[in-house]
Amino acid sequence: MPDLIVGIVGGGGHVGLVQAAGLASLGYYTIAYDLNSARIRELQKGIIPFYEPGLAELVRSGLKCKLLEFTGKIERLRKVDLAYICTGTPSLPGGRTELLQVENAVTAVARAVQKRAIIAVKSTVPVGTARRLSRLLQQQRLSEKAVIVSNPEFLSEGSAVDDFWHPSRIIIGSAEPEAAEIVAGVYAPPHVPVIKTGWENAEMIKYGANAFLALKVSFINLLACLCEKSGGDIRVVSKGLGLDPRIGPSFLEAGAGFSGPCLEKDLRSLIGQFQDAGEEAPLLEAALYINQRQRYLVVSRLKENLGELKGKKIAVLGLSFKPGTDDLRETHTLPVIEQLVFAGAEVTVHDPLLGMMSWPRQMSAFLPDLRWASSPYEAAEGKDALLILTAWPEYRDLNPAKLKSCLANPLVVDGRNLFEPSEMAALGIDYRGVGIGAEVGR
């Protein structure tokens, strides 16, 4: 259906930009609209505002073939047949979801279009939002100009472009079957399951997926605690569990917990939705508690060996919430670093994609005394301990002997289990992983 004109609201963000560039590459004339005028100017030049493998090439290709347009003017969407809403849904105090950006985007598109258009909500929104948006359009006498469809995204940062091309499923919630068919026809690769259902089901699938992934991470971290106490090895346990086809290996790696802009935010939002419905969600609350606890456990391992952290020099490897991205939103690393700084430690950090020049200004004010290193070895030089918080491949490939020679005290606290304990012990390194009993490798 390349004759469709497609609009993307929030087209300068992670989800919106991938959606816009992907659809343009499929032959659709795609207009990416965003309120951030500075970002739009950069994108018009082909400059990507964040790191996402393969995205820059896709954007530049769309600009070159003139199928991709970036604009800060909502009136440019007046001729679109289909508009995707990819705006942010930030958390309110207490974890509930702020929907103002989504509501404003929907009404703005409905007012702008010259003919009846489909508005597909890709933003992660609480169950019942699409129905609420449909009522909002009715109240504002805009329902003749737009129909609401729920079309949640399932992109992972660091692999978002690949996820766009190879989706595991496509979920479409609609009260109008014809609108659902049009959205399904835009892009549905062969052999990819397409579920056409109601609004609430589509919204619940998105929240249920993220909550279940969070549960898996917290569950394996809970088992990791018992492994440490009993002399077990959570890496072996995870492998054995993951081989069960009913469970699968993904999200079964013990470590410093999950973080980033989705899992924790969506878990808190879902807990709030249960509360608003007069229901309890103890399983979700426990997953959140376990995840928060993991961030304190890595610091406690430092204290077990070093005692008082005041005046100690600590190297921290990894700032982004996961490898393959430069995203710092809701990352687990900042609360850990904050604990170290509060305890009086001198902290030196390294990240393959982040440095002092790319460090957000508000973070510089929040943590003004951080020291920066251009390499992991420079970060480790003369330090009392090394703390690994993000599983970058570059860190997995480090030379342990060289690391030891850099450290003043050969203590490595590995929040991602990147190294083999026996090899580290053979080199005389005091290695502390997550979920690995003291006897393992010794």
C-alpha positions in Angstrom: 0.0 0.0 0.0 2.8 2.5 -0.9 0.2 5.1 -2.0 -0.7 5.8 1.6 0.8 9.0 3.1 2.0 8.3 6.6 2.6 10.7 9.5 4.7 10.0 12.6 4.0 12.2 15.7 7.0 12.0 17.9 9.1 11.2 14.9 12.4 12.4 16.5 12.3 9.8 19.3 13.5 6.2 19.4 10.3 4.6 18.4 9.1 7.3 16.1 12.3 7.6 14.2 12.7 3.9 13.6 9.1 3.7 12.4 9.5 6.7 10.1 12.8 5.5 8.5 11.5 1.9 8.2 8.2 2.9 6.5 10.0 5.3 4.1 12.3 2.4 3.1 9.2 0.4 2.2 8.2 3.1 -0.2 5.7 5.1 1.8 5.9 8.9 1.8 6.5 9.4 5.5 6.3 12.7 7.4 8.0 12.7 10.8 6.7 15.5 13.0 8.2 16.5 16.3 7.9 19.5 18.7 11.7 19.5 19.3 12.7 22.0 16.6 16.5 21.6 17.2 16.2 17.8 16.8 14.2 18.3 13.6 16.9 20.6 12.1 19.5 17.9 12.9 17.4 15.2 11.3 16.8 17.2 8.2 20.6 17.1 7.8 20.7 13.3 8.4 22.2 13.7 11.9 20.8 11.1 14.3 20.3 12.4 17.9 21.1 9.0 19.6 22.9 5.8 18.9 20.9 3.0 17.3 22.7 0.5 15.0 21.7 0.8 11.4 19.3 3.7 11.9 21.6 6.5 10.5 21.9 4.7 7.2 18.2 4.1 7.0 17.4 7.8 7.7 19.9 9.1 5.1 18.5 6.7 2.5 15.0 8.0 3.1 16.1 11.6 2.8 18.1 10.8 -0.3 15.1 9.2 -2.1 12.9 12.0 -0.8 10.4 9.7 0.8 11.2 10.8 4.4 10.4 14.3 5.6 11.1 15.9 9.0 9.0 18.8 10.1 8.0 20.8 13.2 4.8 22.0 11.6 1.6 20.0 12.3 -0.1 21.3 9.2 2.3 19.1 7.1 0.2 16.2 8.3 -3.0 17.4 6.7 -2.9 14.9 3.8 -1.9 11.8 5.8 -4.0 8.7 5.6 -2.4 7.1 8.7 -0.7 8.8 11.6 1.3 6.9 14.2 1.5 8.3 17.7 5.0 7.7 19.1 5.1 10.4 21.8 6.4 9.9 25.3 4.3 8.6 28.2 6.4 9.7 31.3 5.7 8.5 34.8 3.8 10.6 37.3 4.7 10.5 41.0 3.6 7.0 42.2 4.3 5.4 38.9 1.1 6.1 37.0 1.3 7.2 33.3 1.1 10.7 32.0 -1.0 10.8 28.9 -1.1 14.5 28.1 1.4 14.1 25.2 -0.6 11.3 23.6 -3.9 13.2 24.0 -2.5 16.4 22.5 -1.0 14.5 19.6 -4.3 12.7 18.8 -6.4 15.9 18.9 -3.8 17.8 16.9 -3.7 15.2 14.1 -7.5 15.0 14.0 -7.7 18.8 13.7 -5.0 18.9 11.0 -6.2 16.2 8.6 -8.3 17.1 5.6 -10.0 13.7 5.3 -10.8 10.9 7.8 -7.5 9.4 8.9 -6.5 6.4 11.0 -4.6 7.3 14.2 -2.5 4.4 15.4 -1.2 4.6 18.9 2.2 3.0 19.3 3.1 4.7 22.6 2.7 2.4 25.6 -0.5 3.5 27.3 -2.6 2.1 30.1 -5.4 -0.3 29.4 -8.5 1.7 28.4 -6.6 4.6 26.8 -7.7 4.0 23.2 -11.4 3.9 24.3 -10.8 7.1 26.3 -9.1 8.7 23.2 -12.1 7.7 21.0 -14.5 9.4 23.5 -12.2 12.5 23.6 -12.5 12.8 19.8 -16.3 12.5 20.1 -16.4 15.2 22.8 -14.4 17.5 20.6 -16.5 16.6 17.5 -13.5 15.2 15.7 -14.7 11.5 15.5 -15.7 12.0 11.8 -12.1 13.0 11.0 -10.2 10.2 12.8 -10.5 6.6 14.1 -8.3 5.2 16.9 -6.3 2.0 16.5 -4.0 0.5 19.1 -0.8 -0.8 17.6 1.8 -1.2 20.3 5.5 -1.3 19.5 7.9 -4.1 20.5 11.2 -2.6 19.6 14.3 -3.1 21.8 17.0 -0.4 21.9 20.2 -1.6 20.4 18.3 -3.8 18.0 15.3 -1.6 17.1 16.0 -1.6 13.3 16.3 -5.3 13.2 13.2 -5.6 15.3 11.3 -3.5 12.8 12.3 -5.8 10.0 11.8 -9.0 11.9 8.9 -8.5 14.3 7.9 -11.4 16.5 4.2 -10.4 16.2 2.0 -7.5 15.1 -0.8 -6.5 17.5 -3.7 -4.4 16.2 -6.6 -3.3 18.4 -9.5 -1.6 16.8 -13.3 -1.1 17.0 -13.4 -0.9 13.2 -12.3 -4.0 11.3 -11.6 -1.9 8.2 -9.1 0.3 10.0 -7.4 -2.8 11.5 -7.0 -4.2 8.0 -5.4 -1.1 6.7 -2.9 -0.9 9.5 -2.1 -4.6 9.1 -1.6 -4.0 5.4 1.0 -1.3 5.9 3.7 -3.8 7.0 3.1 -7.4 7.9 6.0 -9.7 6.8 5.0 -13.2 5.7 4.9 -15.8 8.5 4.7 -13.1 11.2 1.6 -13.6 13.4 -1.0 -10.8 13.2 -3.5 -10.5 16.0 -6.5 -8.2 15.3 -8.4 -7.7 18.5 -10.1 -5.0 20.7 -8.4 -2.0 22.1 -8.0 -3.2 25.6 -6.5 -6.6 24.6 -3.9 -4.9 22.5 -2.9 -2.5 25.3 -2.8 -5.4 27.8 -0.6 -7.5 25.6 2.1 -4.7 25.6 2.0 -4.3 29.4 1.8 -8.0 30.0 4.9 -8.7 27.8 7.1 -6.1 29.6 5.9 -7.1 33.0 6.6 -10.8 32.3 10.1 -10.0 31.1 10.7 -8.0 34.3 9.4 -11.0 36.3 11.9 -13.3 34.6 14.8 -11.0 35.5 13.8 -10.6 39.1 13.1 -14.4 39.4 16.6 -15.3 38.3 18.1 -12.7 40.6 16.1 -14.1 43.5 17.6 -17.6 42.7 21.0 -16.0 42.4 20.9 -14.9 46.1 20.3 -18.5 47.2 23.1 -19.8 44.8 25.5 -17.5 46.6 24.5 -18.7 50.0 24.5 -22.4 49.0 27.6 -22.5 46.8 25.7 -22.7 43.5 26.4 -21.1 40.2 23.5 -19.1 38.8 25.0 -19.2 35.3 24.6 -23.0 35.2 21.2 -22.8 36.8 20.1 -20.2 34.2 21.3 -22.4 31.3 19.4 -25.4 32.7 16.2 -23.4 33.1 16.5 -21.8 29.7 16.8 -25.1 27.9 13.2 -25.9 29.0 11.2 -24.8 25.9 8.4 -23.6 28.2 10.8 -21.1 29.8 13.4 -20.1 27.2 16.8 -18.6 27.8 16.1 -14.9 27.3 16.0 -12.5 30.3 17.5 -15.2 32.5 20.9 -13.6 33.1 21.5 -12.7 36.8 23.0 -9.3 37.4 22.4 -5.8 38.6 18.8 -5.9 37.5 16.7 -4.5 34.7 16.5 -0.8 33.9 15.9 1.6 31.0 12.9 3.6 29.8 10.5 0.7 29.6 10.5 -2.3 32.0 10.5 -0.5 35.4 8.2 2.3 34.2 5.7 -0.1 32.7 5.8 -2.3 35.8 5.0 0.6 38.0 2.3 1.7 35.7 0.7 -1.7 35.6 0.8 -1.9 39.4 -1.0 1.5 39.4 -3.6 0.2 37.0 -4.3 -2.8 39.3 -4.7 -0.4 42.2 -7.1 1.8 40.3 -9.1 -1.3 39.5 -9.3 -2.1 43.2 -7.0 -5.2 42.8 -3.7 -6.2 44.3 -0.6 -7.0 42.4 1.8 -8.6 44.9 3.8 -10.5 42.2 4.6 -7.3 40.3 5.4 -5.5 43.5 7.8 -8.3 44.5 9.6 -8.1 41.2 10.1 -4.4 41.6 11.4 -4.8 45.1 13.9 -7.5 44.1 15.1 -5.4 41.2 15.7 -2.4 43.4 17.6 -4.6 45.9 20.0 -5.7 43.3 21.4 -2.2 43.0 22.3 -2.2 46.6 23.9 -5.7 46.5 26.7 -4.7 44.2 27.7 -1.8 46.5 27.5 -4.1 49.5 30.0 -6.4 47.8 32.4 -3.5 47.6 31.9 -2.8 51.3 32.5 -6.4 52.3 36.0 -6.2 51.0 36.9 -2.5 51.3 35.0 -1.7 54.5 34.4 2.1 54.6 34.2 3.5 51.1 35.1 7.0 52.0 38.2 8.0 50.2 38.3 4.8 48.2 38.9 5.0 44.5 36.4 3.0 42.4 36.3 2.4 38.7 32.8 1.9 37.1 32.5 0.3 33.7 29.2 1.0 31.9 26.7 3.9 32.2 24.0 3.1 29.6 21.2 0.8 30.8 22.2 -1.9 28.3 24.9 -2.5 25.7 24.2 -1.2 22.2 22.7 2.1 23.3 23.7 5.5 24.8 20.4 5.8 26.6 20.6 6.9 30.3 16.9 7.0 31.0 16.1 5.1 34.2 19.5 3.3 34.0 20.5 1.2 37.0 24.0 2.6 36.9 23.2 6.1 38.2 21.6 4.9 41.5 24.7 2.7 42.1 27.1 5.6 41.3 25.1 7.9 43.5 25.5 5.4 46.4 29.3 5.3 45.9 29.5 9.1 45.7 27.3 9.5 48.8 29.6 7.1 50.7 32.5 9.4 49.9 34.2 7.3 47.2 36.1 8.8 44.3 34.4 7.4 41.2 35.9 7.2 37.7 33.6 6.0 34.9 33.9 4.7 31.4 31.3 3.8 28.7 32.0 3.0 25.1 29.4 5.5 23.8 29.2 8.0 26.6 31.8 10.5 27.7 32.2 13.8 29.5 31.1 15.7 26.3 28.0 13.6 25.8 27.1 13.5 29.5 23.7 15.3 29.9 24.1 18.7 31.5 21.6 17.8 34.2 23.7 14.8 35.1 26.8 16.9 35.5 24.9 19.0 38.0 23.6 15.8 39.8 27.0 14.1 39.9 29.6 16.9 39.4 32.6 15.1 40.8 32.7 12.1 38.4 36.0 11.5 36.7 36.1 10.2 33.2 38.4 7.7 31.5 39.0 7.1 27.8 39.4 3.3 28.2 38.6 0.6 30.8 42.3 0.2 31.6 42.6 3.9 32.3 39.6 3.8 34.5 41.1 0.9 36.5 44.5 2.6 36.9 45.4 2.9 40.6 41.9 2.0 41.8 40.9 0.1 44.9 38.2 -1.8 43.0 36.6 -2.2 39.6 32.8 -2.4 39.3 31.2 -3.6 36.0 27.6 -2.5 35.5 26.8 -2.8 31.8 27.5 -5.9 29.7 29.3 -4.3 26.8 31.2 -6.8 24.6 34.2 -4.6 24.9 34.3 -5.4 28.7 33.9 -9.1 28.1 37.0 -9.0 25.9 39.2 -7.2 28.4 42.5 -8.9 29.4 42.1 -9.8 33.1 45.9 -9.9 33.7 46.2 -6.3 32.3 43.3 -5.2 34.5 45.0 -6.6 37.6 48.2 -4.8 36.7 46.3 -1.5 36.5 44.4 -1.9 39.8 46.0 -0.9 43.1 43.8 -3.6 44.8 42.8 -6.6 42.6 39.1 -6.5 43.4 36.5 -6.9 40.6 32.8 -6.7 41.4 31.1 -7.9 38.3 27.4 -7.0 38.1 27.0 -8.8 34.8 29.0 -12.0 35.3 31.3 -11.4 32.3 34.3 -13.4 33.5 35.1 -16.9 34.6 35.7 -17.0 38.4 38.4 -19.8 38.1 40.4 -17.8 35.6 40.2 -14.6 37.7 41.2 -16.6 40.9 44.2 -18.1 39.1 45.4 -14.6 38.4 45.0 -13.6 42.0 42.0 -11.4 41.4 39.4 -11.2 44.1 36.4 -11.7 41.8 32.8 -11.2 43.0 30.0 -12.1 40.5 26.2 -12.2 41.0 24.8 -15.6 42.1 28.2 -17.3 42.1 29.0 -19.0 45.4 32.3 -18.4 47.1 33.4 -22.0 46.3 32.9 -21.8 42.6 36.1 -21.6 40.7 38.3 -21.9 43.8 
